[in-house]
């Protein structure tokens, strides 16, 4: 039930203060109303109609194509204000913030430092994996009382609520979701002798498990041997740290979290198979540069969009970025194929990874219910569709699948099925330690500094030493 926001009581002292202080001030400086700005909620003094304006500060990360992460909050504020007026509530809201196009680690560190200094924003957008550490640190609040009885709870895809549920509580409202496909250039496969029918059948073969990671490396090598691409250009992974690498761990049946105990899990065999895959790609078959990891993103984008790489994997959102910055035309888009990441075992369906970004209300917000209502307003089908279409993200609401604008997007509608095959990163306060160890092992294998076997044992020892009984080694 919506709480009634109390009207500010005007005392006799207030009347005297207005006469002695405020009116002379206005005569000197004009009739502008000011408010004290802080890094958190700020509020203007009530106007003559007794209505107070609450300003919510927000932290939002994204590229220019993802501007609606912020603009949707502003649009939501307008919609919420209309409802507050209809309800007779003596309060209105406004949103202040900017879209921060900066590295993830830098962005997250900025939020953590602000929180520890008591200067956190009211609302922060980040990856769902931050739910665990930030809730444990007391930086964010649980939102169950605001969302469970709201229609948005039933409208959102259920697995997205699972991605923000930690220790039985909901800590965020999903803002977007994506798939991380395997991309390929159809024209390059044709140069290697593939027929149109074979090319068109590839996504379904991957989906069913008929085409595996082993097959992927064989075809990548064939592309090189037949001159369709240059050496070490048959298959490229992402060039910088990120969750995409776990796609290959999942492809070999790896698990990362034990729900019953709440502990992290490391599957030795799955990790060994992943490392062996990358050792073969970079060191044995040489379809991938051993120096690829560490390459600047702009070089990577220009190379894959220059149709110089046979297979590469990335995010669904990158299609929007490629169109915006890297020359992906409509003609090229028709040449671009996309599918799930192949399984490591015959007969097992392909996989993808989804990394939902979520809005969270911070513990320092003075108006958490209003902040939650603002986020619910921002989770509207039309607002999410315009963000999805412009930024290359997928639907988070069931009704979006039938939205004409979403269906018209073509690519997004075509890859929506991938969410059904999506895996998520675990919600655990010490996942960062786990992630760093696994990533260091991977980079050592790709660079030829360690064998897969040695890398796995090194990772196991690190995790056992650092996480102790918080990790289960299988």
N, C-alpha and C positions, 0 to 999 in steps of 0.2 A: 504494500500500500504506500502511496506517495505521502511523505511527511509534509506538513504545512510549515513553511518557513516563516518564523515570527517576524512581525512588523517591528521596525525599530521604534521604541517609545521615545517621544520627544519631551525632554524634561524642561522645567523652567530655566535651569542653568543653560541648557542648549539654546534657548531663545535669547537669553542675555548675550551669550557668546556670539551668536549670529549678528546681533545688533552692533556689538562693540568691535568684533574682529572681522567677520566674514564680509559684511556689506562694504566697509571701507576698502577692504582688499579688492573686492570686485570692481569698485569704482576706479581703482588705480589700474588694475590689470585686465579688465574686461570680464566677460561672463564665462570664461572657460572653466570647466570642472577638472580637477586633477586628482590623481590617486597615487598613493605610495607604491612604487614598483618594487617587487621582490623577485626572487628566483622561484617562488611558489605562488600560491593563490594570493591575489590582491583584490581589494574591493573598494569601490567608490562609495562615498557617502551617499545616502539615499537622496533622490531628487525630490522635487516638490510633491510628486505623486506618491512618495514613500517607497519607490522601487529602487532596489540596490542592484548594482551590476557587479558580478563576480568575474574576475579575469583569471582564466586558467592558463598557466604556462605549460608548454608542451615541448618535449624533445622528440624529434622525428628525423630518421636517417633515410637517405635515398638519393637516387640520381634524378636529373631533371625529368625523365620520363615517369618517375614515381612521385610526382608532385602532389597527386591526390591523397597521399598519405597524410598530408597536412591540410590540403584544401577541403577534403571531406569532413575534417573536424570543424572547419569554419562553416561549411554548409550545414552540418549537424547542429551547430550552435544556433543558427537561424531557425531551424525547425523546432529545436527544443524551446526557444524563446516564445514561439507561437503557442506551444502547448502550455507553457508556464503562464502565459497571459490568459489563455482560456480557463485555466485552473484557478485564476485569481491569486497566483503566487506573487509576492512582492519582491521578486528577484529575476534578474536576467543574466545571461552568461555571454562571455566573449572569449576568444582564443588568441593567444599570442605565442609565436614561435617561428622558427624558420626550418626549411629543409636542409639538413646537414649532409653534404656529400663529402664524407671523410672515411678513412679506413675504420673497419668495425672495431678493432681493438682500441683505437683512439677514442672513438665515440663512446664505447662502453666505459672506458676509464673515466671519461668526463662525467658520466652519470654517477659512477661510484664515488668519485671525489666530491661531487656536489652533495650527494646524499650524506656522506660522512661529515661534511661541513654544515649540515643543516640547511642547505640551499637547493634541495632537489626540486625539480618541476612537479607539477600536479600529475602529469601524464607522461609516460615514456613509451616509446615504441622500440622493441628489440626482438631478438630471436627467442623462440619458445624455450630454448635450453637455459635461458637466464632466469626462468621462473624458480627453479630450485635454489640456486645460490642467493638470489635476491630476496626470496621469501625467508630463507634461513637467516639472512643478515638483517631482516626487518626493514628492507627498503620499500617493499610493496605490500599491498593488503589483499586479502581474499575477497572475491566478488560474488560468492554464492548467493547471498541474500538479495542481490540485485538482478541476477540473471536467471536463476533456476526457474522462477515462476513467470519469466518474460517469454513471449512468443519466439524471440530470437533463439532461445535455447533449443526449441524443436526444429527451427528452420535451418540452423547451422549443421553441416555434416558432422555426425557423431564423433568420428575419429579426430576431428579438430579440437573438440572439447577434451578428449583424452590427452592431446598434446599440451594442454595447459593445466591439467589436473595433477597436483602434487600433494601427497599425503592426504588424499581424499577431498581436497579443496580446489576450487577454481581460482586461478590467480591472474588470468588475463582473458581478453576477448580477441580472438583471431582477427587480424586485419587483412592478410592475404595468404595465399598458399600457391605452391608451384610444383612443377615436375622438373626433373633433371634428365632429359632424354639423351640418348645416343644419336648424334647427327651424322649424316653422310651425304655426299654429293652423288646424285644419281648419274650424272654425266661421267664421273670418274669410274664408276662401276661398269658403265657401258664400254669405256675404253679397255677395261680388263676382260670384256667378253660377256658381261651379264646382259640378259634380255630384259625388256620392259616388264615382262610377266614375273621374272625372278626378282627384280627390284621391288615391284609393288607387293610381292608376297613376303618380303623380308620382315616387316614389322610384325606380321601375324606369326611368322615362324619363331621370332624372338619371344613373342607373347606366350606361345604354347610350349616353349622350351626345346624346340627342334633345332634352333641355332644357338650355340653356346659361346662362351668367352674364348674357348679354344678355337672355334670356327672364326671368330672375329680376328684373332691374330693371324690365322692362316690367310684370310682374305686380305688383310692389311699388307701382309708380305707379298701376296700375289699382285696387289696394286703396284707395289714397288718393282717387282720383278718384270712386270709387263710395261713399265714406263708410264703408268698413269699418274704416279706421283714420284717425287724425288726420294732418295734414301732417308730413312728416319722420319718420314712424313705420312706413314700409313695409318698411324693411330696416335692421337694426342689426348692427354688428360688435361685437367686445369693446371695453370702454371703457378698458382699460389695456394697457401693453406686454405682449407675449407672442408666442409662436411662431405663433399662429393666423393672423396676417396673411399668412404665407407660403403658406397654402392657395391664395390667389389668384395668387400667383406661380407655384406648381406647376400651377394650373389652366390657365395659359397656356403650359405646356410648359417652364417655367424649370428650370434645374439649378443646384445650389449647390456641387457638389464634383466634382472630377476625380480618380477613383480611381487612375489611372495615375501622375499627377504628385504626388498628395497635396495639391493646391492648391484653394483656394476658387474658385468660378466665379460670375460675375455675367452674366446674359443680359440685355443692354440691352432687347431687344424685349419679353421677358416682363415685365420690370420696368416698362417703359413701358405695356404693356397693363394691368398691375395698377393702376398709378397712374391711368390713364385711367378704369378702372372706378370707382375711389373718387372721382375728380373728378366723374364723371357722377352717382354716388349722392348726394354731398353738395352739389355746386354747381350741377349742371344739372337733373337730374330731381328733386332735393331730396326723396329718399325716406329720407334719413338726416341727422341733425343735424350741421352742420359743427363743433359743439362737443362732439360725443359722446365723442371720445377725451379722457380726463381726467375723465370722470364717475365718481363713487364707485360701487364695485361694488354696494353695498347698494341704491342707487337703480336701477341697471341691472337687478338681479335682481327687484326689486319691480315694475318697469315691464313687463318681458317676461312675468313670471308673472301680471301683472294683465291679460294678453291684450290689451295695447294696441299691440303690435308684430306686424306680419304675419310677417316672416321674421327670424330671428336665428341666429347660430351660437355654439356653445359646446362644452364638453366633455361626454362621456357621463357623467362623474362628477358633473356638476352636477345631474343628475336627483335624485340622493340628497340633495344640498344643498337643492334646491328643495322636496323633500318634507319635509325636516327643519326648514327655516326660512321658506320662502316660500309655503306654502299650496298646493303641488301635490298635489291629492287624486286618488283613483283616477278620478273622473269627468273631471277635467281631463287626466289622463294619457291617457285614451282620445281626447281632443280634440287631443292634441299629436302632430304628425307629425314625422318625422325622415328625413333622407336624406343622401347624400354631398353635398359641395360641388360644384355643377355645373362642368363643364369650360368653358373659355373658347372652345372650338371645337366645332362640330357634329361628332358622331360619335366624339369622344374621351370615354372614361368619366370619370365624376366622381371626385373625390379626397377624401382626408382626411389629416390629419396625426396621427401618433402620437408621443408624447413619453414614452417609457418612463422610469420612475423606477427606479433601480438601487441595490443595496447594494454598497458598496465597502469593502475592508479597507485601513486606512491603513498607511503605512510605519512608523508609530510603535508599532504593535501588537506586543507581545512574543510573542504566540502566534498567528501568522498561520494555521497549519494548523487549529487549533481554531476560529478565527474563520471560516474558510472552511467548515468542517464545520457550524458553526452556521447559516450562510446557506443551505447546501444543505438542511438540515433544515427551514428556513423556507420552502423552495420546494417544499412538499408540496401536492398537489391540494386536500385539504380545507381547509388553511389559506389558500391563495390564493383558493379559492371563497368562503369566508366574508368575506374582505376585499373581493372583487369585488362580491358581492351587497350588502353594507352601504354601500360607498363609490361604487358605480356605475362600476367599472372592468371591463375585459374579461379573458377567460381568457388566461393566458400559457403554459399547458400543454395539450397535445393532449387529455389525458384529462379535462380540465375540461369540455369541450364535451358530454360524455355524463353529467356529474354531475347527478343529479336536482335538487339545490338550485340549480345554475346554470341549468338549463333552465327551472326554475320561475320564475326572475326575469323572464321575458318580455322586457322591454326589452333587457337585456344580450344575451340569446340572439339577439334580432332584429337587433341591430347588429353582431354578431360578424363578419359578412362584410366589414365595412368595413376590418378590419385588412389584408385582402388588397389593398386599394387605398391603403394608408397610405404616406406619405412620411415621412422622418426628417430631423432637422436634421443637418448635417455634423459629423463629429468632426474639429475643427481647433482648435489652441491659440489662434488669433486670431479665432475666429468672433465673439466679443463685439464686436470693432471693426467687423466687417462688419454685424452686427445693428444696432448703434447708428446707423450711417450710413443704412441702408435704412429704419429706423423713423423717423428724423428727416425723411427725404424724404417718407414717407407722411403724417406728421402735418401737414407744410407743405401738401401737396396737399389733404388733407381740409379744412383750415382756409381754403383759398383763398389762401394766402400765396405759393404757387408753382404754375406750370403743371406738368403731368406731364413735359413735355419738359425744362424747366429743372431740375426735381427730379432726373431721371435723370442729367443731365450733372453736377449737383452731387455726387451720390452717387459717380459714376464717378471724378471728380477726387479726392474724399476717400479712396476706397479705393486708388487708384493712389498717392496721396501717403503714406498710412499703412501699407498692406500691401505696396506695391511689387510684387516678383515672387511674392508669396504668393497673389495673386489673378489669375485669368484673366478678362479682359473679352471677352465674345463679342458 
